[in-house]
Amino acid sequence: MTSRLEYLRQRRKLLISEAAAQRSEVSFIATDLQQHLRFVDMGFAIVQAIRFHPALAASSATLLLPTPRNKLLRWSSRLFTVWEVFTLVRKQWRDIR
């Protein structure tokens, strides 16, 4: 009976140490995946923001339209549009989290 109990104690120690090693490995893999999937998550947030705000899609489409010949006016209008898109996406990103 004593040898059986000793065997079970040793087996339990072995299983506990294996479980700890597996938890450590899963944690490492999850951390690595979380860093890579952050961009995918951000992409989904942008798509969701565009779905819920059609004005966002329209304003981002203005980046593709031809603008006046004045370079300063062209780049300032594009910069303003990008800023609006960024502000809306950032707001959506906070709401999702």
C-alpha positions as CSV (number, residue, x, y, z in Angstrom):
1,M,0.0,0.0,0.0
2,T,2.8,2.4,0.9
3,S,4.6,1.8,-2.5
4,R,1.3,2.5,-4.3
5,L,0.9,5.8,-2.4
6,E,4.5,6.7,-3.1
7,Y,3.9,6.0,-6.8
8,L,0.8,8.2,-6.8
9,R,2.7,11.0,-5.1
10,Q,5.5,10.8,-7.7
11,R,3.1,10.6,-10.5
12,R,1.2,13.7,-9.2
13,K,4.5,15.7,-8.9
14,L,5.3,14.7,-12.5
15,L,1.9,15.7,-13.8
16,I,2.0,19.0,-11.9
17,S,5.4,19.9,-13.4
18,E,4.3,18.9,-16.9
19,A,1.2,21.1,-16.5
20,A,3.3,24.0,-15.4
21,A,5.7,23.6,-18.4
22,Q,2.7,23.4,-20.7
23,R,1.1,26.5,-19.2
24,S,4.4,28.4,-19.7
25,E,4.7,27.3,-23.3
26,V,1.0,28.2,-24.0
27,S,1.6,31.6,-22.4
28,F,4.7,32.3,-24.6
29,I,2.8,31.3,-27.8
30,A,-0.2,33.4,-26.8
31,T,1.9,36.4,-26.2
32,D,3.6,36.0,-29.6
33,L,0.3,35.5,-31.4
34,Q,-1.3,38.5,-29.6
35,Q,1.4,40.8,-31.0
36,H,0.9,39.5,-34.6
37,L,-2.9,39.5,-34.4
38,R,-3.1,43.1,-33.1
39,F,-2.9,44.3,-36.7
40,V,-5.6,41.9,-37.8
41,D,-7.8,43.1,-35.0
42,M,-7.2,46.7,-36.0
43,G,-8.2,45.9,-39.6
44,F,-11.4,44.4,-38.4
45,A,-12.1,47.5,-36.3
46,I,-11.5,49.7,-39.4
47,V,-13.9,47.6,-41.5
48,Q,-16.5,47.7,-38.7
49,A,-16.1,51.5,-38.4
50,I,-16.6,51.9,-42.1
51,R,-19.7,49.7,-42.0
52,F,-21.3,51.7,-39.2
53,H,-20.3,55.1,-40.6
54,P,-20.9,55.5,-44.3
55,A,-19.6,59.1,-44.1
56,L,-16.3,57.6,-43.2
57,A,-16.2,55.6,-46.4
58,A,-17.2,58.6,-48.4
59,S,-14.6,60.9,-46.8
60,S,-11.9,58.3,-47.3
61,A,-12.9,58.0,-50.9
62,T,-12.1,61.6,-51.4
63,L,-8.5,60.7,-51.0
64,L,-8.8,58.9,-54.4
65,L,-10.5,61.8,-56.2
66,P,-8.5,64.3,-58.1
67,T,-7.9,67.6,-56.3
68,P,-7.0,71.1,-57.5
69,R,-3.6,71.7,-59.0
70,N,-2.3,73.7,-56.0
71,K,-0.1,71.2,-54.1
72,L,-0.5,72.9,-50.7
73,L,-4.3,72.8,-51.0
74,R,-4.2,69.2,-52.3
75,W,-2.1,67.9,-49.4
76,S,-3.9,69.9,-46.7
77,S,-7.2,68.5,-47.9
78,R,-5.9,65.0,-47.9
79,L,-4.3,65.5,-44.5
80,F,-7.6,66.8,-43.1
81,T,-9.4,63.8,-44.6
82,V,-6.9,61.4,-43.1
83,W,-7.2,63.1,-39.8
84,E,-11.0,62.7,-39.8
85,V,-10.7,59.0,-40.7
86,F,-8.1,58.5,-38.0
87,T,-10.3,60.2,-35.4
88,L,-13.3,58.1,-36.3
89,V,-11.3,54.9,-36.3
90,R,-9.7,55.7,-33.0
91,K,-13.1,56.4,-31.5
92,Q,-14.5,53.1,-32.8
93,W,-11.4,51.3,-31.5
94,R,-12.0,52.6,-28.0
95,D,-15.6,51.6,-28.2
96,I,-14.8,48.1,-29.3
97,R,-12.3,47.5,-26.5
